Amino acid sequence: MYDYLIVGAGLFGSVCAYELNKKGKTCLVVDKRSHIGGNIYTQQIEGINVHTYGAHIFHTSDKEIWDYVNQFAEFNNYINSPVARYKNELYNLPFNMNTFTKLWNDVFTPQDAQNRIEQEKSAYKIENPQNLEEQAISLVGKTIFEKLVKEYTEKQWGKKCCDLPAFIIKRLPVRFTFDNNYFNDRYQGIPIGGYTQIIEKMLEKADVKLNCDFIANKNTLAKLAKTIIYTGAIDQYFDYCFGALEYRSVRFETEVLNTDNFQGNAVVNYTSHEQPYTRIIEHKHFEFGKQPKTVISKEYSSAWHVGDEPYYPVNDDKNNALYQKYAQLAVKTPNVIFGGRLGKYKYYDMHTVIREALNLVKTLED
């Protein structure tokens, strides 16, 4: 019998396995997919490390976490500087002076930009935003909202901005400097050689079983270990007894192109309805690749149904209340620990996943 059965070979489960093995515990890690790594899995195509489930850029201001992840791979100095395309116009993201000086031909200084944004905001006199559209305009004005927020957000959520709740956009990052670095974190980069190698090293001393659906074989698998760490969807574990939690899903169209440079940047967002996809990722630019060909992935946001791959939790009041019902059930379930993005019904960045997993292992008895 194993000490721990870890359901899910993604980042959370793999950190748990690595740390528990260091404490002398035996771990069996199962995953219904045919590969380890969860959504940070990378595979080589044409010598390029392709982020199979969407772009993953590691960033953190926590030096302990940065040092931790660097023991498994060497990271490069990639800085995330996405570009937005609105029809036939290109803008830098996040919203900064490069963006503003291109949006308005009479804006040259930070004060000019602040004045223009405040002028647009004041024209609408929105004191109590009732929906996402009003919330966004009250934060950045009409021009930025219409070109860089409105249609992109509608593609992401599958609804008009005036029909989306205001809380989705609590703030929009506005910088009055010429700085295209998307993240404010102290440490940032991409592992040279991709993310899969990190998970391989974390799981070296664990037994791993792939193509293994825990839910379909729950009774049999549960007997193999004293304790289960479950990183799958919490509502699925309980057979959706209170109903299904909502997610947004993403569909990827990945193709090899016979050119060495398709768009000149790793991430280009498409912020108008003219394109059905939300963005195009050109994977080679994450590692400054010089390969003769390139690989791109178009991302399409889509509605989620039970059985689809869940990506982004819809953390509105209704779903958060539903999650609390499942969380209360989870507390009463002996010898099962729920963790990770799906187990906690919460969107996590990678550094937060690692911190959560490390904190969990610390609480487990030796």
Summary of the structure (lengths in Angstrom):
residues: 366
radius of gyration: 22.1
end to end distance: 16.6
largest distance: 71.0
contacts: 1165
relative contact order: 0.21
helix: 37%
strand: 22%
